[in-house]
Amino acid sequence: MNYWLVKSEPSEYGWEDLVAKQEDIWDGIRNIQARNYLKEMRLGDQVLFYHSGKNKEIVGVAEVSSEAFPDAKDTENQGWVAVSLKASKALSKPVSLEIIKADDRLGSLPLLRQSRLSVMPVEKNVFDLIIKMGS
């Protein structure tokens, strides 16, 4: 199993939107590195859901429910892909970027080095620690 983090501005599409739909397509990604990560996602992989923008915090956990497929919004046939995500659980306590930056054990999180990337891998030990912090 692999672990991931996806980012979204909550005013555009937030954790509550995914929870309301229970399962939804994660599309519209237009960065080559993020696209390549989408292609690596496998059924059942666990995904941290991060709210970018004002609050900057990990708020929930989703699961990959469908592996990469052509993004229907790719009207110019540029090879963009999407995946489907299913909401699993909200964190009891959101884990803020401030908390992440303050904990040396989370230093390998790509969010700290590539803050603009909207899809990124997460090491299992980091994923587990974030889940523990949010419980």
Protein Blocks (a to p, Z undefined) as FASTA:
>chain_A
ZZddddddfklocfklmmmnopacdehiacfklmmmmmmpcghiacddddehjlopafbd
cddfbdcdddfklmnonopacdddddfbdcfbacdfklmmmpmklmmpmklmmmmbcbdc
ddfklmmmmmmmmZZ
